[in-house]
Amino acid sequence: MKAVYVTRYGGPDVLQIQDAPIPEPGPDQVLVRVRCIGLNFADIVGRFGAYPGTPKPPYIPGLEFSGDVVRIGPKVTKFSGRERIMGYSKLGSHAEYVLVNQYYATLIPEKMTYEEGASFLVSMLSAYHGLVRLANLRTGERLLVHAAAGGVGLACLQIGRHLNAEVFATAGTDEKTEVARSFGAHHVINYTASAFEKEVERLTGGYGVDVVMDSVGGEVFKKSWHLLAPMGRYLMLGVSSMTTADGSLSRSMIADAYEQMKPIFPPSLIHTNKGIFGFNLGLITGRERYFEQAATELLTWYNLGVIRPLVGKVFPFDQIVEAHRYLQNRHSIGKVVVSVPTSG
């Protein structure tokens, strides 16, 4: 099979398409012929060697895909073969074939395309885990979502709206804020045109917000933490502020982001009645059934028309370097997808 390898840590040019053996499924695994790859910012950070759990090069990256089951392990009960599925592989989806644990994969709904399937699970599971499981977002609460036009951001807007929250969204261009509005945000703020923290304070009459979903960190964290109302919950799932505009890591920006997010003094959480959660789906182990149940509820919402993924741009497999560069440079709206040819 053809597979994309990270040959060394670094920028997009370290990616190379090489020949690799087709893997054999283990007892609980499914072998999938990949049709589409969903790119995530974790793929970018991992390529630089800064994502927890990233192996040493060479390795095949990629944690999201859609495709067709071609072989199953002896203990697999969810699939029998030839089904259209989407899955969360943690590694290895940048290839023509990938292995996935049966509990991290699910059937693609009949009306969903392979491109949409590769855009669904990681973003929706991240939003669901943060807002439903950790924050317990309730009717009438105020939710602030940063990087709102990305895959996870758009998922948060839709779930927040579905849970009857008042949704605030920030993004860096007018085009992105309009997309955020169309996906459920009640209030949109272009942070390059106005100070988002002042706008939120104005719009809420000084109350602030009950829940923050933050994948940016740094100064954004500092400002958003002060917007958090009593009994508020802060969710962190990334620190993109540690990367430059072209997506590369910067020691000075890492130091600056850390300075802006100095460890919170735990007793202060008591008298301010605030809480903070950090999560990384890729590092959660032993919760296969939980992910399966979450995916089932998300697909119910999808079939009801409550949530949908946005495929922002599709690249062919032989342009995967360009796809990585496009996502890394933060040009994307919605999900960046790579289509894998089925011939040959």
Phi, psi and omega in degrees: 000162173268137180217152178264126179250140163278108186278335174198164178291139178156202183286185184303330184291351176282350179281134178222136174275123183226167173281144179211154177289147174287124184288156177260135181290141172280185186305317183256015187255159177238134174266127186239134169278111188289133174255322178216147177248130173264123179274144178226155181298335176299328176296323180290309182297321177297322180297333176274357179081017185251006180261128182304134178087358179291130179286168175286143176298154359277144175208161178264116182276183173111125183238009181212144184197167164227154181174199185241133177293131177240339180202148180230153176284165186294340180257006180285128179243344185282330186229152179246343180128141177076002178288152170276122182225163170234150186206171182239101191266345184072317173209157168097359185280351177279062185198170178286335177227147179215150174261142177216141171297137185304330183279350176257022178222156180208159179295143173278127177303151185304322184273000181265135177280167176297322179299316178292324178299322179284355181252000194263301197297308187296314180295313183291320178296321178297313180295317180296312182299317181289308189278321185271309187282313186271308185278339182052050183301131187243163177306132176086350179284163181255129184241129175249124181242121175267160185051049193288345182265001176278179182301311180291319180302313180295325176296319179296319180299315182292316180292319177300317178296318180297327180274010175065034173271161171270119194253126176249136184228138173242146176203170190262357177220161177295325178299316181292322179292327178291323175297317179300319178297319181291342179259013170123352181291133174281327182227132179237143183225122172276106188290348176277344182257336180207158179286114187298324184294324178290323178294318179295317177300318180294314184292333182257007180063030179089355181291319186092212183227160181268330182221137174238133172248115191231120174246011186255308179073200179062225181298327178299319177298312183303314182289320183288326179300322179286344176276348187286124181284164174306139187072015180282155180235128181252129182244123177242126178233012178178167179223068182292346178293350178277359180247154180282179181299333178266008174089356180279159180280143181230123180299321180293322180287327175297315180297319180294317179298319179297318180299322180289338184243038181310142184312135180286135178288112188309318179301335179294334178293332182290307185280346174263351181056049178237159178219155179225137176238141168239142179210152178218106184303327183292342182254005176274121181240158176073016181237038184301317181295325178297314179296323179296315179294320179296317179298322179298316179293321179297321179290329173298315178296321178298314181294336177274355181082015182282320182229154175204147176278157174245115175275109185279317182203141180242130177247148172286160186303321182286359175246030184293332175297316179294325178297316177298317181296321180297314178292318183298325181278003175062034175277343195282148167238130186073215188256140171266128185237146175243125181269131182255124181295147183262350180276156177086000000 
